[in-house]
Amino acid sequence: MENINKLKKCVFTIIINDYYNIYDNHFKTEDWDYFCITDDKQMKSSFWEMIYVENESKTAIEHAKISKFYKTNYDIFFKDYDLILYVDGRIAINCDLNDYAKNIDNNDIFFMKHKAKSIKEHYNTILNNKYETEEMINIIKNIK
């Protein structure tokens, strides 16, 4: 990606309904802004700038839908940014994001390489490592 230093950049995560604890990462790239969208007004971080949202949802599927809404409608908060990166709440940022973003190569969307060789392998890894319950995986995959 050319002239990455001239772009306004941010990275964001979403934590809805105490789904995760906030992870205060240890590597911060100077010219990036870091945001956490959450419904937990008690959540604080020395790493992330909090964006508090309302959530009156009662069920796991409603919470998942709220999270997905903000993930896919990120421009509500970040329309002034040229480069926007979403990271899952469980991801530790451990590199210079400018170096990482150079791989985008002027594409509109960019995905991290995944270790799993299939969806079934990924599913089993999630369950075996207790990253998620089988119930929640089934709820999320059935959201329409």
Protein Blocks (a to p, Z undefined) as FASTA:
>chain_A
ZZklmpccddddddehhlbccdddfbdcfkbccddddfblkbccfkbccdddddfbfbfk
lmmmmmmmmmmmmmmmmmmpfbdcdddfkbccfbdfklmmmmnnopabdcdddfbfbfkl
mmmmmmmnopacfklmmmmmmpZZ
